[in-house]
Amino acid sequence: MITSLFLTTACSDEYLDNTKVYAEDSESFFNSEADYYNALVAAYDPLQSTFINVLMGEIASNNTLAGGESATDVPGYQQIDDMTHTPVNSQLQNLWSWMYGGVNRAAYIIENQDKTDFEGKNVIIGEARFLRAYYNFELVKWFGAIPIKPEGRFSVGDEKTIPRAPINEVYNLIEEDLKYAVDNLEYTTPQVGRATKAAAEALLGKVYVYQEKFTEASDIFDSVITNGGFMLETDYNKIFEFQGENGVGSVFEVQYTDIQGAGFGCLQCSEGNVAVGFQGVRGYSGDLFTSGFSFNVPTQEMVDQFEAGDNRKEVAILDIDAWATTTGATFTTGYEHTGFFNRKYIPRKRSADAAGDLNLTNPNNYRAIRFADVLLLAAEANNRKAIPNDTKARLFLNRVRERAFGNTTNNITLSGSDLTDAIYHERRVELVGEGHHFFDLVRTGRGSEIPGFTPNKNEVFPIPIEEIQFSQGNWSQNEGY
């Protein structure tokens, strides 16, 4: 429902008290640079709730099983894993509401962009438009046609009059927002975690790839690769350690902290990465890691995708039986136990002084856009554009593989459709556990590789039943639901 767009999504002392902001109208707010800055901080805050997008996006793919304690543990996740989800799904409702909360916070700034002038305002507006694009991109990936309001915030009652915009119109708005961000942001930023010109370029490139605008994508990725100043971290393992956050290969990260905790009554209030605790080893006792809820467990088929000599396997996949044998750790098994866990994002030992439930406040940033992701998308764009440049595609692909294997012996020499398949494979193993694979399969017409997937239905998810009801007939449901 449109009223859900006004929800408060987090409670950090670092972030604005949003109940206060939304109690203010534009006459009493946006009268100073500080007002704009505080509103921008509030617009960043819902990024932390994208833990659900990453967790469910991985579960929806053929990389993992839902896991958990039992077949009834978080039914929304179990249904998405089995491709039996319906419009009655509280997790899809959460995703919809939290992402639209982000859209509306960013739109609040955009709506009032002309109220007060000050030096550097174009940067704040650029970041606001980047954020609106980011949230809308998540929504269009998950739900297809969605309501959009380019001029500003949604208001109560808009759900009865504003239609679901066709997908191409949604993408047009996302492109416009990102082009503005590209034109107004710099490659450096005064604060860690804020969007840069490179982040906007990379997201725009990804948006182009999703629309199969491969020439445009290859051009914008060239700018990121040439001008962004990024490098592939030499040690793949370092990327996912605490000291690897916001590293040399980080294009954009969602920032998390365990300074302020949360509980199950308000998962979106957590300043920590909730998905990390959800993916931890159930009943774990031992070195390095702490216990969790055993969701999102990789399958044997996924683990078998790694080639011999690929150094990423031990970083991405925790083989709990082998680990326990080596270290003496103990654990219990949950539902759909495969023996494997998403090692990139499972809880690690840290100070017991961290706030709130330790399972819900993990300070592990989500690496939303990594340089390797950019290189592989650039490889795909060059390979799939109208006049392919497979030489360039192989160059980008092999940069990633050389880091993975530590040599050039495993470099790819293929061309054409064989090279396309090699790029798809590389994206799967490089980005496993990071929430991208379901959408990669869908956008490339390979959704049927997912068990239970129904073509012409499961490419998108159902609009939550509550939203359909509140629209009073204005919004129709996605086909097949």
Disulfide bonds with the S-S distance in Angstrom:
Cys266-Cys269 1.84
